[in-house]
Amino acid sequence: MNDGTVLGPLLRAPDGALSLDAPLDLLGYQRDCSALRPGRATQVVRPRDGAQIAAVLREASAARVPIYVRGGGTMYAGGVNPVAGGVVLDLGGLDRIVDIDADRGVVVVEPGVRFGTLAQTLTPLGLTIGIIPSTAPTATIGGAAAAHALGTGSARFQSFADEVVGLEVVLADGTLLRTGSAAAQDAGFFHRYGIGPDLSGLVLGGDATLGVITKIALWLHPLPAARRTACYGFADPGAASAFVTELQRGELLEHVWYGSGYEAATIRARVGAARPALDPAGLPGFCIGLDFGGEPDDLARAEARTLALARQHGGDAFPLFDEIYFERLRGDQIYWYSFAGYFARSRCGILMASLPTARMPDFLDVLAGCRASRPALTWGGAVVLCRRGLHGGVMAFYDEATQWDEVLAALQDCAGALRAAGCIPYKCGKQWAAEVSRMAPYHATLRRLKAALDPAGILSPGNLGL
Ligand SMILES: Cc1cc2nc3c(=O)[nH]c(=O)nc-3n(C[C@H](O)[C@H](O)[C@H](O)COP(=O)(O)OP(=O)(O)OC[C@H]3O[C@@H](n4cnc5c(N)ncnc54)[C@H](O)[C@@H]3O)c2cc1C
Protein backbone atom coordinates (compact mmCIF):
# COMPACT_ATOMS: atom_id res chain seq x y z
CA MET A 1 0.00 0.00 0.00
CA ASN A 2 1.13 3.50 -0.74
CA ASP A 3 2.01 4.78 2.74
CA GLY A 4 1.79 8.46 1.97
CA THR A 5 5.51 9.17 2.23
CA VAL A 6 5.63 10.50 -1.35
CA LEU A 7 5.36 14.27 -1.69
CA GLY A 8 2.60 16.02 -3.59
CA PRO A 9 -0.99 14.89 -4.25
CA LEU A 10 -1.75 11.18 -4.39
CA LEU A 11 -5.08 11.42 -6.15
CA ARG A 12 -6.63 13.52 -8.87
CA ALA A 13 -9.39 15.43 -7.07
CA PRO A 14 -12.74 15.37 -8.91
CA ASP A 15 -13.83 18.60 -10.62
CA GLY A 16 -15.29 20.98 -8.04
CA ALA A 17 -13.61 19.29 -5.05
CA LEU A 18 -10.95 21.19 -3.15
CA SER A 19 -7.55 19.48 -2.92
CA LEU A 20 -4.85 20.58 -0.45
CA ASP A 21 -1.30 19.27 -0.22
CA ALA A 22 0.74 22.17 1.19
CA PRO A 23 2.27 21.04 4.52
CA LEU A 24 0.74 24.00 6.35
CA ASP A 25 -2.76 23.13 5.10
CA LEU A 26 -2.31 19.54 6.24
CA LEU A 27 -1.43 20.50 9.81
CA GLY A 28 -5.04 20.70 10.99
CA TYR A 29 -5.77 17.19 9.74
CA GLN A 30 -3.31 15.21 11.87
CA ARG A 31 -5.48 14.17 14.78
CA ASP A 32 -8.79 14.39 16.58
CA CYS A 33 -9.42 15.28 20.26
CA SER A 34 -8.05 11.97 21.52
CA ALA A 35 -4.75 11.36 23.28
CA LEU A 36 -3.71 9.06 20.41
CA ARG A 37 -0.69 9.84 18.24
CA PRO A 38 -1.25 12.00 15.15
CA GLY A 39 -0.77 10.80 11.59
CA ARG A 40 0.53 12.64 8.54
CA ALA A 41 -1.63 12.77 5.43
CA THR A 42 -0.17 13.74 2.07
CA GLN A 43 -3.35 15.25 0.73
CA VAL A 44 -6.75 16.48 1.84
CA VAL A 45 -9.72 16.28 -0.52
CA ARG A 46 -12.86 18.23 0.33
CA PRO A 47 -15.69 16.83 -1.83
CA ARG A 48 -19.12 18.39 -2.32
CA ASP A 49 -21.27 15.30 -2.94
CA GLY A 50 -21.49 11.52 -3.02
CA ALA A 51 -20.50 11.29 -6.69
CA GLN A 52 -17.22 13.06 -5.97
CA ILE A 53 -16.59 10.73 -3.02
CA ALA A 54 -17.28 7.70 -5.24
CA ALA A 55 -14.71 8.99 -7.76
CA VAL A 56 -12.09 9.45 -5.01
CA LEU A 57 -12.69 5.97 -3.56
CA ARG A 58 -12.51 4.27 -6.99
CA GLU A 59 -9.19 5.93 -7.71
CA ALA A 60 -7.84 5.26 -4.20
CA SER A 61 -8.79 1.57 -4.46
CA ALA A 62 -6.98 1.25 -7.77
CA ALA A 63 -3.86 3.00 -6.44
CA ARG A 64 -4.14 1.45 -2.93
CA VAL A 65 -4.05 4.84 -1.24
CA PRO A 66 -5.31 4.96 2.41
CA ILE A 67 -8.36 7.16 2.95
CA TYR A 68 -9.31 8.65 6.32
CA VAL A 69 -12.71 10.29 6.67
CA ARG A 70 -13.01 13.43 8.78
CA GLY A 71 -16.16 15.08 10.09
CA GLY A 72 -15.66 17.58 12.91
CA GLY A 73 -12.58 15.76 14.30
CA THR A 74 -14.01 15.92 17.85
CA MET A 75 -13.85 12.19 18.64
CA TYR A 76 -11.57 10.84 21.36
CA ALA A 77 -10.69 7.52 19.71
CA GLY A 78 -8.29 8.56 16.93
CA GLY A 79 -10.51 7.34 14.06
CA VAL A 80 -9.59 10.29 11.83
CA ASN A 81 -5.83 10.21 12.58
CA PRO A 82 -4.16 9.31 9.25
CA VAL A 83 -1.62 6.90 10.76
CA ALA A 84 -1.04 5.11 7.44
CA GLY A 85 -0.61 8.41 5.57
CA GLY A 86 -2.58 8.88 2.36
CA VAL A 87 -5.60 11.13 1.93
CA VAL A 88 -7.99 12.72 4.40
CA LEU A 89 -11.52 13.17 3.02
CA ASP A 90 -12.84 16.28 4.74
CA LEU A 91 -16.64 16.04 4.68
CA GLY A 92 -17.21 19.60 5.85
CA GLY A 93 -18.43 20.51 2.36
CA LEU A 94 -21.36 18.08 2.50
CA ASP A 95 -23.34 20.31 4.84
CA ARG A 96 -26.86 20.53 3.40
CA ILE A 97 -30.07 19.76 5.25
CA VAL A 98 -31.70 17.85 2.40
CA ASP A 99 -35.27 17.40 3.60
CA ILE A 100 -37.44 17.96 6.67
CA ASP A 101 -40.54 15.80 6.26
CA ALA A 102 -42.73 16.38 9.30
CA ASP A 103 -45.43 14.01 7.95
CA ARG A 104 -43.02 11.10 7.71
CA GLY A 105 -41.31 12.35 10.87
CA VAL A 106 -37.91 12.21 9.17
CA VAL A 107 -35.08 14.66 8.51
CA VAL A 108 -32.45 13.84 5.87
CA VAL A 109 -29.05 15.52 6.10
CA GLU A 110 -25.62 15.33 4.56
CA PRO A 111 -22.93 14.01 6.90
CA GLY A 112 -21.04 17.30 7.36
CA VAL A 113 -24.04 19.07 8.94
CA ARG A 114 -23.15 20.12 12.50
CA PHE A 115 -25.51 19.26 15.36
CA GLY A 116 -25.71 22.90 16.36
CA THR A 117 -26.77 23.96 12.87
CA LEU A 118 -29.43 21.27 12.67
CA ALA A 119 -30.75 22.14 16.14
CA GLN A 120 -30.98 25.83 15.14
CA THR A 121 -33.08 24.82 12.14
CA LEU A 122 -35.33 22.35 13.95
CA THR A 123 -35.95 24.24 17.21
CA PRO A 124 -38.22 26.93 15.69
CA LEU A 125 -40.27 24.08 14.19
CA GLY A 126 -40.66 22.54 17.67
CA LEU A 127 -38.62 19.50 16.60
CA THR A 128 -35.46 17.69 17.64
CA ILE A 129 -33.50 14.62 16.54
CA GLY A 130 -33.34 13.40 20.15
CA ILE A 131 -29.71 12.36 20.67
CA ILE A 132 -27.31 15.31 20.80
CA PRO A 133 -23.67 15.06 21.97
CA SER A 134 -22.05 17.70 24.14
CA THR A 135 -19.80 18.69 21.25
CA ALA A 136 -22.85 19.80 19.25
CA PRO A 137 -21.45 23.11 17.95
CA THR A 138 -18.62 21.35 16.04
CA ALA A 139 -19.43 17.63 15.79
CA THR A 140 -21.03 16.41 12.57
CA ILE A 141 -24.00 14.11 12.10
CA GLY A 142 -21.82 11.78 9.96
CA GLY A 143 -19.18 11.51 12.67
CA ALA A 144 -21.85 10.71 15.24
CA ALA A 145 -23.33 7.98 13.05
CA ALA A 146 -19.93 6.44 12.32
CA ALA A 147 -18.79 6.65 15.95
CA HIS A 148 -21.97 5.77 17.88
CA ALA A 149 -22.89 9.04 19.58
CA LEU A 150 -24.80 9.40 22.82
CA GLY A 151 -25.63 12.30 25.10
CA THR A 152 -28.74 14.37 25.62
CA GLY A 153 -31.56 12.04 24.67
CA SER A 154 -29.83 8.77 25.63
CA ALA A 155 -32.02 8.27 28.71
CA ARG A 156 -35.05 8.38 26.42
CA PHE A 157 -33.80 7.03 23.10
CA GLN A 158 -30.63 5.03 23.93
CA SER A 159 -28.02 5.47 21.12
CA PHE A 160 -27.71 7.64 18.03
CA ALA A 161 -27.76 4.56 15.80
CA ASP A 162 -31.20 3.66 17.16
CA GLU A 163 -32.48 6.95 15.72
CA VAL A 164 -31.27 6.28 12.18
CA VAL A 165 -34.00 5.59 9.60
CA GLY A 166 -31.58 4.86 6.79
CA LEU A 167 -28.34 5.88 5.13
CA GLU A 168 -26.74 6.60 1.80
CA VAL A 169 -23.25 5.12 1.74
CA VAL A 170 -20.43 5.05 -0.81
CA LEU A 171 -18.49 1.78 -0.78
CA ALA A 172 -14.78 1.44 -1.61
CA ASP A 173 -15.52 0.49 -5.25
CA GLY A 174 -17.69 3.60 -5.70
CA THR A 175 -21.05 1.79 -5.34
CA LEU A 176 -23.75 4.09 -3.93
CA LEU A 177 -25.84 2.05 -1.47
CA ARG A 178 -29.08 3.19 0.20
CA THR A 179 -30.31 1.34 3.27
CA GLY A 180 -33.73 0.98 4.89
CA SER A 181 -36.80 1.79 2.81
CA ALA A 182 -34.71 4.03 0.51
CA ALA A 183 -33.06 0.88 -0.92
CA ALA A 184 -36.24 0.59 -3.03
CA GLN A 185 -36.25 2.98 -5.94
CA ASP A 186 -38.32 6.13 -5.29
CA ALA A 187 -39.48 4.97 -1.84
CA GLY A 188 -37.35 7.43 0.11
CA PHE A 189 -36.57 7.21 3.81
CA PHE A 190 -39.51 6.30 6.01
CA HIS A 191 -38.67 2.91 7.57
CA ARG A 192 -35.43 1.28 8.75
CA TYR A 193 -36.51 -2.37 8.60
CA GLY A 194 -38.67 -4.47 6.33
CA ILE A 195 -36.67 -5.61 3.31
CA GLY A 196 -34.13 -8.02 4.77
CA PRO A 197 -31.01 -7.69 6.91
CA ASP A 198 -30.34 -4.17 8.12
CA LEU A 199 -27.37 -2.96 6.08
CA SER A 200 -27.24 0.36 7.98
CA GLY A 201 -25.48 -1.62 10.70
CA LEU A 202 -22.50 -2.17 8.39
CA VAL A 203 -21.44 1.44 8.74
CA LEU A 204 -23.06 2.70 11.96
CA GLY A 205 -20.25 2.65 14.49
CA GLY A 206 -17.93 1.48 11.71
CA ASP A 207 -15.42 4.35 11.98
CA ALA A 208 -15.30 4.58 8.16
CA THR A 209 -13.85 1.08 7.74
CA LEU A 210 -16.55 -0.28 5.41
CA GLY A 211 -17.98 2.78 3.68
CA VAL A 212 -18.41 6.55 3.68
CA ILE A 213 -21.79 7.87 4.79
CA THR A 214 -23.09 10.53 2.39
CA LYS A 215 -26.68 10.98 3.66
CA ILE A 216 -28.39 10.22 6.95
CA ALA A 217 -32.11 10.04 7.66
CA LEU A 218 -33.12 10.47 11.32
CA TRP A 219 -36.39 10.28 13.22
CA LEU A 220 -37.85 13.61 14.35
CA HIS A 221 -39.35 14.13 17.81
CA PRO A 222 -41.30 17.00 19.39
CA LEU A 223 -39.16 19.28 21.54
CA PRO A 224 -40.18 19.10 25.21
CA ALA A 225 -42.31 22.06 26.25
CA ALA A 226 -40.52 22.48 29.61
CA ARG A 227 -37.39 21.25 31.35
CA ARG A 228 -36.16 21.00 34.94
CA THR A 229 -33.27 19.29 36.65
CA ALA A 230 -32.93 17.41 39.93
CA CYS A 231 -30.08 15.64 41.71
CA TYR A 232 -30.22 12.70 44.10
CA GLY A 233 -27.44 11.79 46.53
CA PHE A 234 -26.72 8.23 47.69
CA ALA A 235 -24.40 6.78 50.29
CA ASP A 236 -22.60 4.63 47.72
CA PRO A 237 -22.66 3.58 44.03
CA GLY A 238 -24.40 0.28 44.85
CA ALA A 239 -27.50 2.07 46.16
CA ALA A 240 -27.42 4.44 43.18
CA SER A 241 -27.19 1.62 40.63
CA ALA A 242 -30.14 -0.18 42.30
CA PHE A 243 -32.13 3.08 41.98
CA VAL A 244 -31.21 3.49 38.29
CA THR A 245 -32.00 -0.17 37.57
CA GLU A 246 -35.47 0.35 38.93
CA LEU A 247 -35.97 3.54 36.90
CA GLN A 248 -34.97 1.64 33.76
CA ARG A 249 -36.90 -1.55 34.52
CA GLY A 250 -40.09 0.40 35.25
CA GLU A 251 -39.52 2.59 32.14
CA LEU A 252 -39.62 5.63 34.42
CA LEU A 253 -37.12 7.56 32.30
CA GLU A 254 -39.74 8.50 29.70
CA HIS A 255 -39.58 12.17 30.77
CA VAL A 256 -35.81 12.21 31.30
CA TRP A 257 -33.72 13.59 28.44
CA TYR A 258 -30.36 13.40 30.08
CA GLY A 259 -29.07 11.60 33.12
CA SER A 260 -25.62 11.15 34.53
CA GLY A 261 -23.91 9.93 37.65
CA TYR A 262 -20.90 11.38 39.48
CA GLU A 263 -18.60 9.66 41.94
CA ALA A 264 -17.44 10.99 45.31
CA ALA A 265 -14.22 12.57 43.98
CA THR A 266 -16.13 14.69 41.45
CA ILE A 267 -18.76 15.69 43.99
CA ARG A 268 -16.12 16.75 46.52
CA ALA A 269 -14.09 18.65 43.92
CA ARG A 270 -17.11 20.56 42.55
CA VAL A 271 -18.66 21.32 45.93
CA GLY A 272 -15.25 22.15 47.44
CA ALA A 273 -14.55 24.69 44.70
CA ALA A 274 -17.97 26.35 44.99
CA ARG A 275 -18.39 26.18 48.80
CA PRO A 276 -14.92 25.96 50.39
CA ALA A 277 -16.35 26.46 53.91
CA LEU A 278 -18.66 23.44 53.69
CA ASP A 279 -17.71 20.29 55.62
CA PRO A 280 -17.24 17.54 52.98
CA ALA A 281 -17.97 14.81 55.57
CA GLY A 282 -21.71 15.10 54.98
CA LEU A 283 -21.55 14.85 51.18
CA PRO A 284 -23.05 11.81 49.43
CA GLY A 285 -20.83 9.07 48.02
CA PHE A 286 -22.58 9.15 44.65
CA CYS A 287 -24.96 11.45 42.85
CA ILE A 288 -27.43 11.01 39.99
CA GLY A 289 -28.50 14.12 38.09
CA LEU A 290 -31.54 14.07 35.81
CA ASP A 291 -32.78 16.57 33.25
CA PHE A 292 -36.54 16.16 32.85
CA GLY A 293 -38.31 17.33 29.71
CA GLY A 294 -42.00 17.34 28.76
CA GLU A 295 -45.27 19.04 29.70
CA PRO A 296 -45.00 20.87 33.08
CA ASP A 297 -47.59 18.62 34.81
CA ASP A 298 -45.87 15.47 33.62
CA LEU A 299 -42.55 16.78 34.88
CA ALA A 300 -43.84 17.54 38.36
CA ARG A 301 -45.31 14.01 38.60
CA ALA A 302 -42.16 12.38 37.21
CA GLU A 303 -39.94 14.28 39.62
CA ALA A 304 -42.09 13.41 42.67
CA ARG A 305 -42.14 9.72 41.66
CA THR A 306 -38.36 9.70 41.15
CA LEU A 307 -37.66 11.31 44.53
CA ALA A 308 -39.88 8.73 46.26
CA LEU A 309 -37.94 5.95 44.53
CA ALA A 310 -34.59 7.49 45.48
CA ARG A 311 -35.69 7.56 49.13
CA GLN A 312 -36.69 3.89 48.94
CA HIS A 313 -33.04 3.23 48.03
CA GLY A 314 -31.67 5.28 50.93
CA GLY A 315 -31.02 8.37 48.80
CA ASP A 316 -32.44 11.87 48.92
CA ALA A 317 -32.64 15.10 46.98
CA PHE A 318 -29.22 16.79 46.64
CA PRO A 319 -30.19 20.37 45.68
CA LEU A 320 -26.70 21.76 46.32
CA PHE A 321 -25.15 19.75 43.48
CA ASP A 322 -28.12 20.57 41.27
CA GLU A 323 -27.52 24.26 41.86
CA ILE A 324 -23.74 24.40 41.54
CA TYR A 325 -23.23 21.88 38.76
CA PHE A 326 -26.19 20.32 37.07
CA GLU A 327 -28.48 23.31 36.76
CA ARG A 328 -25.77 25.34 35.10
CA LEU A 329 -25.79 22.82 32.27
CA ARG A 330 -29.53 23.04 31.71
CA GLY A 331 -31.35 25.11 29.12
CA ASP A 332 -29.03 25.11 26.16
CA GLN A 333 -29.46 21.46 25.31
CA ILE A 334 -26.89 21.57 22.56
CA TYR A 335 -23.97 22.50 24.76
CA TRP A 336 -23.75 20.51 27.93
CA TYR A 337 -20.20 20.71 29.10
CA SER A 338 -17.54 23.34 29.04
CA PHE A 339 -15.59 21.91 26.11
CA ALA A 340 -12.42 23.70 27.15
CA GLY A 341 -12.71 22.26 30.63
CA TYR A 342 -11.67 18.91 29.28
CA PHE A 343 -8.34 20.31 28.29
CA ALA A 344 -7.66 22.38 31.39
CA ARG A 345 -4.36 20.71 32.20
CA SER A 346 -3.16 20.37 28.61
CA ARG A 347 -5.27 17.56 27.19
CA CYS A 348 -7.57 14.78 28.26
CA GLY A 349 -7.57 11.13 27.18
CA ILE A 350 -11.10 9.70 27.24
CA LEU A 351 -12.19 6.08 27.24
CA MET A 352 -15.88 5.31 26.91
CA ALA A 353 -17.39 1.93 27.76
CA SER A 354 -20.90 0.46 27.85
CA LEU A 355 -22.00 -1.53 30.86
CA PRO A 356 -25.05 -3.09 32.45
CA THR A 357 -26.35 -0.80 35.21
CA ALA A 358 -25.60 -3.29 37.99
CA ARG A 359 -21.91 -3.15 36.99
CA MET A 360 -21.55 0.50 37.92
CA PRO A 361 -19.65 -0.24 41.17
CA ASP A 362 -17.20 -2.43 39.16
CA PHE A 363 -16.70 0.38 36.66
CA LEU A 364 -15.93 2.77 39.51
CA ASP A 365 -13.49 0.24 41.01
CA VAL A 366 -11.59 0.29 37.69
CA LEU A 367 -11.46 4.08 37.86
CA ALA A 368 -10.19 3.90 41.46
CA GLY A 369 -7.55 1.38 40.32
CA CYS A 370 -6.40 3.79 37.57
CA ARG A 371 -6.11 6.58 40.12
CA ALA A 372 -4.11 4.43 42.49
CA SER A 373 -1.73 2.99 39.89
CA ARG A 374 -1.11 6.22 37.95
CA PRO A 375 -1.25 9.03 40.53
CA ALA A 376 0.71 11.42 38.29
CA LEU A 377 -2.35 11.75 36.02
CA THR A 378 -5.52 13.51 37.11
CA TRP A 379 -8.47 11.13 36.72
CA GLY A 380 -12.16 11.84 36.36
CA GLY A 381 -15.18 9.73 35.56
CA ALA A 382 -18.92 9.85 35.02
CA VAL A 383 -21.70 7.59 33.81
CA VAL A 384 -24.38 8.52 31.29
CA LEU A 385 -27.79 6.90 31.78
CA CYS A 386 -29.34 5.19 28.81
CA ARG A 387 -32.86 3.79 28.43
CA ARG A 388 -31.18 0.50 29.35
CA GLY A 389 -27.66 0.17 30.75
CA LEU A 390 -25.03 2.87 31.09
CA HIS A 391 -22.12 4.43 29.27
CA GLY A 392 -19.16 5.04 31.52
CA GLY A 393 -16.49 7.60 30.72
CA VAL A 394 -12.98 7.52 32.17
CA MET A 395 -10.96 10.71 31.72
CA ALA A 396 -7.24 11.07 32.24
CA PHE A 397 -6.00 14.66 32.24
CA TYR A 398 -2.35 14.91 31.31
CA ASP A 399 0.37 17.28 30.27
CA GLU A 400 1.15 16.49 26.68
CA ALA A 401 4.72 17.78 26.91
CA THR A 402 5.71 15.36 29.66
CA GLN A 403 3.03 12.66 30.11
CA TRP A 404 1.99 11.54 26.63
CA ASP A 405 3.59 8.08 26.83
CA GLU A 406 2.18 7.58 30.29
CA VAL A 407 -1.39 8.46 29.40
CA LEU A 408 -1.36 6.14 26.39
CA ALA A 409 -0.13 3.24 28.52
CA ALA A 410 -2.65 4.12 31.25
CA LEU A 411 -5.59 4.17 28.83
CA GLN A 412 -4.53 0.81 27.38
CA ASP A 413 -4.34 -0.73 30.88
CA CYS A 414 -7.68 0.84 31.71
CA ALA A 415 -9.27 -0.64 28.55
CA GLY A 416 -8.13 -4.12 29.60
CA ALA A 417 -9.39 -3.62 33.15
CA LEU A 418 -12.78 -2.39 31.90
CA ARG A 419 -13.15 -5.44 29.66
CA ALA A 420 -12.27 -7.72 32.58
CA ALA A 421 -14.98 -5.95 34.62
CA GLY A 422 -17.65 -6.81 32.02
CA CYS A 423 -17.71 -3.46 30.20
CA ILE A 424 -17.55 -3.30 26.41
CA PRO A 425 -15.92 -0.73 24.10
CA TYR A 426 -18.06 2.23 23.09
CA LYS A 427 -16.63 4.47 20.36
CA CYS A 428 -13.79 2.25 19.18
CA GLY A 429 -11.71 4.11 16.59
CA LYS A 430 -8.13 3.07 17.17
CA GLN A 431 -8.38 3.47 20.93
CA TRP A 432 -10.05 0.12 21.53
CA ALA A 433 -8.55 -1.71 18.52
CA ALA A 434 -6.55 -4.19 20.63
CA GLU A 435 -9.57 -5.11 22.73
CA VAL A 436 -11.90 -5.47 19.72
CA SER A 437 -9.35 -7.69 17.98
CA ARG A 438 -9.61 -10.11 20.94
CA MET A 439 -13.31 -10.74 20.27
CA ALA A 440 -12.44 -13.60 17.96
CA PRO A 441 -15.66 -14.58 16.10
CA TYR A 442 -16.86 -10.96 15.98
CA HIS A 443 -13.57 -9.65 14.66
CA ALA A 444 -13.10 -12.52 12.18
CA THR A 445 -16.54 -11.73 10.74
CA LEU A 446 -15.66 -8.04 10.52
CA ARG A 447 -12.47 -8.97 8.66
CA ARG A 448 -14.43 -11.07 6.16
CA LEU A 449 -16.81 -8.17 5.54
CA LYS A 450 -13.81 -5.86 5.15
CA ALA A 451 -12.18 -8.18 2.61
CA ALA A 452 -15.40 -8.34 0.60
CA LEU A 453 -16.28 -4.63 0.67
CA ASP A 454 -12.84 -3.03 0.71
CA PRO A 455 -10.46 -5.59 -0.84
CA ALA A 456 -7.63 -3.06 -1.27
CA GLY A 457 -7.96 -2.14 2.44
CA ILE A 458 -7.99 1.60 1.75
CA LEU A 459 -10.66 2.67 4.22
CA SER A 460 -9.31 3.87 7.58
CA PRO A 461 -6.53 1.31 8.18
CA GLY A 462 -6.12 0.72 11.92
CA ASN A 463 -9.67 1.58 12.97
CA LEU A 464 -11.45 -1.25 14.81
CA GLY A 465 -8.24 -3.24 14.42
CA LEU A 466 -8.94 -3.68 10.68
C1 LIG B 1 -14.87 17.05 25.41
C2 LIG B 1 -15.62 16.07 24.54
C3 LIG B 1 -16.93 15.75 24.86
C4 LIG B 1 -17.62 14.83 24.09
N1 LIG B 1 -18.92 14.54 24.41
C5 LIG B 1 -19.60 13.63 23.68
C6 LIG B 1 -20.96 13.31 23.99
O1 LIG B 1 -21.59 13.87 24.86
N2 LIG B 1 -21.56 12.35 23.26
C7 LIG B 1 -20.92 11.73 22.22
O2 LIG B 1 -21.50 10.90 21.57
N3 LIG B 1 -19.68 12.04 21.91
C8 LIG B 1 -19.00 12.97 22.58
N4 LIG B 1 -17.74 13.29 22.22
C9 LIG B 1 -17.14 12.61 21.05
C10 LIG B 1 -17.49 13.27 19.69
O3 LIG B 1 -17.58 14.66 19.84
C11 LIG B 1 -18.80 12.77 19.10
O4 LIG B 1 -18.88 11.37 19.05
C12 LIG B 1 -19.09 13.34 17.71
O5 LIG B 1 -20.37 12.91 17.31
C13 LIG B 1 -18.10 12.94 16.66
O6 LIG B 1 -18.40 13.68 15.48
P1 LIG B 1 -17.26 14.30 14.56
O7 LIG B 1 -17.91 14.89 13.39
O8 LIG B 1 -16.36 15.17 15.32
O9 LIG B 1 -16.50 12.95 14.16
P2 LIG B 1 -14.95 12.70 13.72
O10 LIG B 1 -14.11 12.87 14.92
O11 LIG B 1 -14.68 13.60 12.56
O12 LIG B 1 -15.04 11.24 13.26
C14 LIG B 1 -15.38 10.19 14.13
C15 LIG B 1 -15.28 8.86 13.37
O13 LIG B 1 -16.30 8.80 12.38
C16 LIG B 1 -15.72 8.62 11.08
N5 LIG B 1 -16.52 9.42 10.15
C17 LIG B 1 -16.75 10.75 10.19
N6 LIG B 1 -17.62 11.09 9.21
C18 LIG B 1 -17.93 9.95 8.55
C19 LIG B 1 -18.76 9.65 7.43
N7 LIG B 1 -19.49 10.58 6.82
N8 LIG B 1 -18.82 8.37 6.99
C20 LIG B 1 -18.12 7.38 7.61
N9 LIG B 1 -17.31 7.61 8.67
C21 LIG B 1 -17.23 8.87 9.13
C22 LIG B 1 -14.29 9.11 11.21
O14 LIG B 1 -13.46 8.51 10.26
C23 LIG B 1 -13.96 8.68 12.63
O15 LIG B 1 -13.61 7.32 12.67
C24 LIG B 1 -17.00 14.22 22.96
C25 LIG B 1 -15.69 14.56 22.64
C26 LIG B 1 -15.00 15.48 23.42
C27 LIG B 1 -13.60 15.81 23.05
The ligand as an SDF file (V2000), in Angstrom:
LIG
                    3D

 53 58  0  0  0  0  0  0  0  0999 V2000
  -14.8750   17.0460   25.4090 C   0  0  0  0  0  0  0  0  0  0  0  0
  -15.6200   16.0680   24.5430 C   0  0  0  0  0  0  0  0  0  0  0  0
  -16.9260   15.7550   24.8570 C   0  0  0  0  0  0  0  0  0  0  0  0
  -17.6240   14.8280   24.0850 C   0  0  0  0  0  0  0  0  0  0  0  0
  -18.9240   14.5430   24.4120 N   0  0  0  0  0  0  0  0  0  0  0  0
  -19.6030   13.6330   23.6800 C   0  0  0  0  0  0  0  0  0  0  0  0
  -20.9640   13.3090   23.9870 C   0  0  0  0  0  0  0  0  0  0  0  0
  -21.5890   13.8720   24.8620 O   0  0  0  0  0  0  0  0  0  0  0  0
  -21.5600   12.3530   23.2550 N   0  0  0  0  0  0  0  0  0  0  0  0
  -20.9200   11.7330   22.2210 C   0  0  0  0  0  0  0  0  0  0  0  0
  -21.5030   10.8980   21.5660 O   0  0  0  0  0  0  0  0  0  0  0  0
  -19.6750   12.0410   21.9110 N   0  0  0  0  0  0  0  0  0  0  0  0
  -19.0050   12.9740   22.5790 C   0  0  0  0  0  0  0  0  0  0  0  0
  -17.7350   13.2880   22.2180 N   0  0  0  0  0  0  0  0  0  0  0  0
  -17.1360   12.6100   21.0470 C   0  0  0  0  0  0  0  0  0  0  0  0
  -17.4890   13.2670   19.6870 C   0  0  0  0  0  0  0  0  0  0  0  0
  -17.5790   14.6630   19.8400 O   0  0  0  0  0  0  0  0  0  0  0  0
  -18.7960   12.7720   19.0980 C   0  0  0  0  0  0  0  0  0  0  0  0
  -18.8840   11.3700   19.0510 O   0  0  0  0  0  0  0  0  0  0  0  0
  -19.0920   13.3440   17.7100 C   0  0  0  0  0  0  0  0  0  0  0  0
  -20.3720   12.9070   17.3140 O   0  0  0  0  0  0  0  0  0  0  0  0
  -18.1000   12.9400   16.6580 C   0  0  0  0  0  0  0  0  0  0  0  0
  -18.4030   13.6790   15.4760 O   0  0  0  0  0  0  0  0  0  0  0  0
  -17.2610   14.2990   14.5650 P   0  0  0  0  0  0  0  0  0  0  0  0
  -17.9080   14.8950   13.3890 O   0  0  0  0  0  0  0  0  0  0  0  0
  -16.3570   15.1660   15.3190 O   0  0  0  0  0  0  0  0  0  0  0  0
  -16.5030   12.9480   14.1630 O   0  0  0  0  0  0  0  0  0  0  0  0
  -14.9510   12.7040   13.7220 P   0  0  0  0  0  0  0  0  0  0  0  0
  -14.1130   12.8700   14.9220 O   0  0  0  0  0  0  0  0  0  0  0  0
  -14.6780   13.5950   12.5650 O   0  0  0  0  0  0  0  0  0  0  0  0
  -15.0440   11.2370   13.2570 O   0  0  0  0  0  0  0  0  0  0  0  0
  -15.3770   10.1900   14.1300 C   0  0  0  0  0  0  0  0  0  0  0  0
  -15.2830    8.8570   13.3730 C   0  0  0  0  0  0  0  0  0  0  0  0
  -16.2960    8.7990   12.3810 O   0  0  0  0  0  0  0  0  0  0  0  0
  -15.7170    8.6250   11.0790 C   0  0  0  0  0  0  0  0  0  0  0  0
  -16.5220    9.4150   10.1460 N   0  0  0  0  0  0  0  0  0  0  0  0
  -16.7480   10.7470   10.1870 C   0  0  0  0  0  0  0  0  0  0  0  0
  -17.6190   11.0910    9.2140 N   0  0  0  0  0  0  0  0  0  0  0  0
  -17.9290    9.9490    8.5470 C   0  0  0  0  0  0  0  0  0  0  0  0
  -18.7590    9.6480    7.4350 C   0  0  0  0  0  0  0  0  0  0  0  0
  -19.4870   10.5820    6.8210 N   0  0  0  0  0  0  0  0  0  0  0  0
  -18.8200    8.3680    6.9870 N   0  0  0  0  0  0  0  0  0  0  0  0
  -18.1160    7.3810    7.6140 C   0  0  0  0  0  0  0  0  0  0  0  0
  -17.3130    7.6110    8.6730 N   0  0  0  0  0  0  0  0  0  0  0  0
  -17.2270    8.8750    9.1290 C   0  0  0  0  0  0  0  0  0  0  0  0
  -14.2870    9.1090   11.2100 C   0  0  0  0  0  0  0  0  0  0  0  0
  -13.4570    8.5110   10.2570 O   0  0  0  0  0  0  0  0  0  0  0  0
  -13.9550    8.6760   12.6310 C   0  0  0  0  0  0  0  0  0  0  0  0
  -13.6060    7.3190   12.6650 O   0  0  0  0  0  0  0  0  0  0  0  0
  -17.0030   14.2240   22.9640 C   0  0  0  0  0  0  0  0  0  0  0  0
  -15.6930   14.5620   22.6360 C   0  0  0  0  0  0  0  0  0  0  0  0
  -14.9960   15.4750   23.4220 C   0  0  0  0  0  0  0  0  0  0  0  0
  -13.5980   15.8120   23.0460 C   0  0  0  0  0  0  0  0  0  0  0  0
  1  2  1  0
  2  3  1  0
  2 52  2  0
  3  4  2  0
  4  5  1  0
  4 50  1  0
  5  6  2  0
  6  7  1  0
  6 13  1  0
  7  8  2  0
  7  9  1  0
  9 10  1  0
 10 11  2  0
 10 12  1  0
 12 13  2  0
 13 14  1  0
 14 15  1  0
 14 50  1  0
 15 16  1  0
 16 17  1  0
 16 18  1  0
 18 19  1  0
 18 20  1  0
 20 21  1  0
 20 22  1  0
 22 23  1  0
 23 24  1  0
 24 25  2  0
 24 26  1  0
 24 27  1  0
 27 28  1  0
 28 29  2  0
 28 30  1  0
 28 31  1  0
 31 32  1  0
 32 33  1  0
 33 34  1  0
 33 48  1  0
 34 35  1  0
 35 36  1  0
 35 46  1  0
 36 37  1  0
 36 45  1  0
 37 38  2  0
 38 39  1  0
 39 40  1  0
 39 45  2  0
 40 41  1  0
 40 42  2  0
 42 43  1  0
 43 44  2  0
 44 45  1  0
 46 47  1  0
 46 48  1  0
 48 49  1  0
 50 51  2  0
 51 52  1  0
 52 53  1  0
M  END
$$$$
